[in-house]
Amino acid sequence: MDRFFVISGAILMFLGVGAGAFGAHSLSSYFVRHPDLNETYDTAVQYLMVHGLALFAVAWVTSKWLGSWANWAGYLFIAGVILFSGSLFVLVFTRLRWLGAITPLGGVAFLAGWLCLAVAAWRG
């Protein structure tokens, strides 16, 4: 399972770096026309990258201590990235504000993931 989380974390980091570069270089004129969306895009990239790194921590914890809590943390981080960052990316490009209602579900997944990771270490 630790290999899955390392691979997932590396892919998320790859996507985060790519999205950051794309936003900085290719979307600059788009953000001039829609400046309010620039911060939203940056937030999506930031949370994508932070939780990509978090998956490396999950991989380490799953290799150190057996148990399902760390696995749940990893799955929740992946779900959080899809729901949180994914909804923000789609919102930026479609300007459909109602997609912002999905974003907090990703935030809840992130919170639950961090709590699961803490429990995994506690029970270690």
MILONU-766044 format. One record per residue: residue in one letter; x, y, z of N, C-alpha, C, O in turn. Coordinates in steps of 0.1 Angstrom, whole numbers, plus 5000, padded with zeros to 4 digits. Layout:
# residues N
NODE  aa  n_px  n_py  n_pz  ca_px  ca_py  ca_pz  c_px  c_py  c_pz  o_px  o_py  o_pz
NODE   a     X     Y     Z      X      Y      Z     X     Y     Z     X     Y     Z
...
# end
This chain:
# residues 124
NODE  aa  n_px  n_py  n_pz  ca_px  ca_py  ca_pz  c_px  c_py  c_pz  o_px  o_py  o_pz
NODE   m  5008  4988  5000   5000   5000   5000  5009  5013  5000  5005  5023  4994
NODE   d  5020  5012  5007   5029   5024   5007  5033  5028  4993  5035  5040  4990
NODE   r  5036  5018  4984   5039   5021   4970  5028  5029  4963  5031  5039  4956
NODE   f  5016  5025  4965   5005   5032   4959  5004  5047  4964  5002  5056  4955
NODE   f  5007  5049  4976   5006   5063   4981  5018  5071  4977  5017  5083  4974
NODE   v  5030  5065  4975   5041   5072   4970  5039  5076  4955  5041  5087  4951
NODE   i  5034  5066  4948   5031   5069   4933  5020  5080  4932  5021  5089  4924
NODE   s  5010  5079  4940   4999   5089   4940  5004  5103  4944  5001  5113  4938
NODE   g  5012  5103  4954   5018   5116   4959  5027  5122  4948  5027  5134  4945
NODE   a  5035  5114  4941   5044   5119   4931  5036  5124  4919  5039  5134  4913
NODE   i  5025  5117  4915   5016   5122   4905  5009  5135  4908  5009  5144  4900
NODE   l  5005  5136  4921   4999   5148   4925  5009  5160  4925  5005  5171  4921
NODE   m  5021  5157  4929   5031   5167   4929  5034  5172  4915  5036  5183  4912
NODE   f  5035  5162  4906   5037   5165   4891  5026  5174  4886  5029  5184  4880
NODE   l  5014  5170  4889   5002   5178   4885  5003  5192  4891  4999  5202  4885
NODE   g  5006  5193  4904   5007   5206   4910  5017  5215  4904  5015  5227  4902
NODE   v  5029  5210  4902   5040   5218   4895  5035  5222  4881  5037  5234  4878
NODE   g  5029  5213  4874   5024   5216   4861  5013  5227  4861  5013  5236  4853
NODE   a  5004  5225  4870   4993   5235   4872  4998  5248  4876  4993  5259  4871
NODE   g  5008  5248  4885   5013   5261   4889  5020  5268  4878  5018  5280  4876
NODE   a  5028  5261  4870   5035   5267   4859  5025  5272  4848  5026  5282  4842
NODE   f  5015  5263  4846   5004   5267   4836  4997  5280  4840  4995  5289  4832
NODE   g  4994  5281  4853   4987   5292   4858  4996  5305  4857  4991  5316  4853
NODE   a  5008  5303  4860   5018   5315   4860  5021  5320  4846  5022  5332  4844
NODE   h  5022  5311  4837   5027   5314   4823  5016  5315  4813  5015  5324  4805
NODE   s  5007  5305  4813   4997   5305   4802  4984  5311  4805  4976  5315  4796
NODE   l  4981  5313  4818   4968   5319   4822  4969  5333  4826  4959  5339  4831
NODE   s  4980  5340  4825   4982   5353   4830  4972  5363  4823  4966  5371  4830
NODE   s  4969  5362  4810   4960   5371   4803  4945  5367  4808  4937  5376  4809
NODE   y  4943  5354  4811   4930   5350   4815  4927  5357  4829  4916  5361  4832
NODE   f  4937  5357  4838   4936   5362   4851  4935  5378  4851  4930  5384  4860
NODE   v  4940  5384  4840   4938   5398   4839  4924  5401  4837  4918  5411  4842
NODE   r  4917  5393  4829   4902   5395   4827  4894  5390  4838  4883  5395  4840
NODE   h  4899  5381  4846   4892   5375   4857  4901  5375  4870  4904  5364  4874
NODE   p  4904  5386  4875   4914   5386   4886  4909  5379  4899  4917  5374  4906
NODE   d  4896  5379  4901   4891   5372   4912  4894  5357  4912  4893  5351  4923
NODE   l  4896  5351  4901   4898   5337   4899  4913  5333  4901  4916  5321  4903
NODE   n  4922  5343  4901   4936   5339   4903  4939  5334  4916  4946  5324  4918
NODE   e  4933  5339  4927   4935   5334   4940  4929  5321  4942  4934  5312  4949
NODE   t  4917  5319  4936   4911   5306   4936  4919  5295  4930  4921  5284  4935
NODE   y  4925  5298  4919   4934   5289   4912  4946  5286  4920  4950  5274  4922
NODE   d  4952  5296  4926   4964   5294   4935  4961  5285  4947  4969  5277  4951
NODE   t  4949  5287  4953   4945   5279   4964  4944  5264  4960  4948  5255  4967
NODE   a  4938  5262  4948   4937   5248   4943  4950  5242  4941  4952  5230  4945
NODE   v  4960  5249  4936   4973   5244   4934  4980  5241  4947  4986  5231  4949
NODE   q  4978  5250  4957   4985   5249   4970  4980  5237  4977  4988  5229  4982
NODE   y  4967  5234  4978   4961   5223   4985  4965  5210  4977  4967  5200  4984
NODE   l  4965  5210  4964   4970   5199   4956  4984  5195  4960  4986  5183  4963
NODE   m  4993  5204  4961   5007   5201   4964  5009  5197  4979  5016  5188  4981
NODE   v  5002  5204  4988   5004   5200   5002  4999  5186  5004  5006  5178  5012
NODE   h  4988  5182  4998   4983   5169   5000  4990  5158  4992  4989  5146  4995
NODE   g  4997  5162  4981   5006   5153   4974  5017  5150  4984  5021  5138  4985
NODE   l  5023  5160  4990   5033   5157   5000  5028  5149  5012  5035  5140  5017
NODE   a  5016  5151  5016   5010   5144   5027  5009  5129  5024  5010  5120  5033
NODE   l  5008  5125  5011   5007   5111   5007  5021  5104  5009  5021  5092  5012
NODE   f  5032  5112  5009   5045   5106   5012  5045  5103  5027  5051  5092  5031
NODE   a  5039  5111  5035   5039   5109   5050  5030  5096  5052  5033  5088  5060
NODE   v  5019  5095  5045   5010   5084   5046  5018  5071  5042  5017  5061  5049
NODE   a  5025  5072  5031   5033   5060   5027  5043  5056  5038  5044  5044  5041
NODE   w  5049  5065  5044   5059   5062   5055  5052  5056  5067  5056  5046  5072
NODE   v  5040  5062  5071   5033   5057   5082  5028  5042  5079  5029  5034  5088
NODE   t  5023  5040  5067   5018   5026   5064  5029  5016  5064  5027  5004  5067
NODE   s  5041  5020  5061   5052   5011   5061  5058  5009  5075  5064  4999  5078
NODE   k  5055  5018  5084   5061   5018   5098  5051  5010  5107  5055  5002  5115
NODE   w  5038  5014  5106   5028   5009   5115  5017  5003  5107  5011  5010  5098
NODE   l  5014  4990  5110   5003   4984   5103  4989  4989  5108  4988  4993  5120
NODE   g  4979  4989  5100   4966   4993   5104  4959  5001  5093  4965  5006  5084
NODE   s  4946  5002  5094   4938   5008   5083  4937  5023  5085  4933  5029  5075
NODE   w  4941  5029  5096   4939   5043   5098  4947  5051  5088  4942  5061  5082
NODE   a  4960  5047  5086   4968   5054   5076  4963  5052  5062  4964  5062  5054
NODE   n  4958  5041  5059   4953   5038   5046  4941  5048  5043  4939  5054  5033
NODE   w  4932  5049  5053   4921   5058   5052  4925  5072  5050  4919  5079  5043
NODE   a  4936  5076  5057   4941   5089   5056  4945  5092  5041  4942  5102  5035
NODE   g  4952  5082  5035   4956   5084   5021  4944  5085  5012  4944  5094  5003
NODE   y  4935  5076  5014   4923   5077   5005  4915  5090  5007  4910  5096  4997
NODE   l  4914  5095  5019   4907   5107   5022  4915  5119  5016  4909  5128  5011
NODE   f  4928  5119  5016   4936   5129   5010  4934  5130  4994  4932  5140  4988
NODE   i  4934  5118  4988   4931   5117   4974  4917  5122  4971  4915  5130  4961
NODE   a  4907  5118  4979   4893   5123   4977  4893  5138  4979  4886  5145  4971
NODE   g  4900  5143  4989   4900   5157   4991  4906  5165  4980  4900  5175  4976
NODE   v  4916  5160  4974   4922   5167   4962  4912  5167  4951  4911  5178  4944
NODE   i  4906  5156  4948   4896   5156   4937  4885  5165  4940  4881  5173  4931
NODE   l  4879  5165  4952   4868   5174   4955  4871  5188  4957  4865  5197  4951
NODE   f  4882  5191  4964   4886   5204   4968  4893  5211  4956  4887  5221  4950
NODE   s  4905  5206  4952   4912   5213   4941  4905  5211  4928  4904  5220  4920
NODE   g  4899  5199  4926   4892   5196   4913  4881  5206  4911  4879  5211  4901
NODE   s  4872  5208  4922   4861   5217   4920  4866  5231  4918  4859  5239  4910
NODE   l  4876  5235  4924   4882   5249   4922  4887  5251  4908  4885  5261  4902
NODE   f  4894  5241  4903   4899   5242   4889  4888  5243  4880  4888  5251  4870
NODE   v  4878  5235  4881   4866   5235   4872  4859  5249  4874  4855  5254  4864
NODE   l  4858  5253  4886   4851   5267   4888  4859  5278  4881  4853  5286  4874
NODE   v  4872  5277  4881   4880   5288   4875  4878  5288  4860  4877  5299  4854
NODE   f  4877  5276  4854   4876   5276   4839  4862  5277  4834  4860  5281  4823
NODE   t  4852  5273  4842   4838   5274   4838  4831  5287  4843  4821  5291  4838
NODE   r  4837  5292  4854   4831   5303   4862  4817  5300  4867  4808  5309  4869
NODE   l  4814  5287  4869   4802   5283   4875  4803  5283  4890  4809  5274  4896
NODE   r  4799  5293  4897   4801   5296   4911  4795  5285  4920  4800  5283  4931
NODE   w  4784  5278  4915   4778   5268   4923  4788  5256  4926  4785  5249  4936
NODE   l  4798  5255  4918   4808   5244   4921  4815  5247  4934  4821  5237  4940
NODE   g  4815  5259  4939   4821   5262   4952  4814  5255  4963  4820  5253  4974
NODE   a  4802  5250  4961   4795   5242   4971  4801  5228  4973  4799  5222  4983
NODE   i  4808  5223  4963   4815   5210   4964  4828  5211  4972  4832  5202  4979
NODE   t  4835  5222  4971   4848   5224   4977  4848  5221  4992  4858  5214  4996
NODE   p  4839  5225  5000   4840   5222   5014  4839  5207  5017  4845  5202  5027
NODE   l  4833  5199  5008   4834   5184   5010  4848  5179  5009  4852  5170  5016
NODE   g  4856  5185  5000   4870   5182   4999  4877  5186  5012  4886  5179  5017
NODE   g  4874  5198  5017   4880   5202   5030  4877  5193  5041  4886  5191  5050
NODE   v  4865  5188  5042   4861   5178   5052  4870  5165  5050  4874  5159  5060
NODE   a  4871  5161  5038   4880   5149   5035  4894  5152  5040  4900  5143  5046
NODE   f  4899  5164  5037   4913   5167   5042  4914  5166  5057  4923  5160  5063
NODE   l  4904  5172  5064   4904   5172   5079  4903  5158  5084  4910  5154  5093
NODE   a  4894  5150  5078   4893   5136   5083  4906  5128  5080  4910  5120  5088
NODE   g  4912  5131  5069   4925   5124   5066  4936  5127  5076  4943  5118  5080
NODE   w  4937  5140  5080   4947   5144   5090  4944  5137  5103  4953  5133  5110
NODE   l  4931  5137  5107   4927   5130   5119  4931  5115  5119  4936  5110  5128
NODE   c  4928  5109  5107   4931   5095   5106  4946  5092  5107  4951  5083  5113
NODE   l  4954  5101  5101   4968   5100   5102  4973  5101  5116  4982  5094  5121
NODE   a  4967  5111  5124   4971   5112   5138  4967  5100  5146  4975  5095  5154
NODE   v  4956  5094  5143   4951   5082   5150  4961  5070  5147  4964  5062  5155
NODE   a  4965  5069  5134   4974   5059   5130  4987  5060  5138  4993  5050  5142
NODE   a  4992  5072  5139   5005   5074   5147  5003  5071  5161  5011  5065  5168
NODE   w  4991  5075  5167   4988   5073   5181  4988  5058  5184  4993  5054  5194
NODE   r  4981  5051  5175   4979   5037   5178  4992  5028  5174  4993  5017  5178
NODE   g  5001  5035  5166   5013   5028   5161  5018  5018  5169  5028  5011  5166
# end
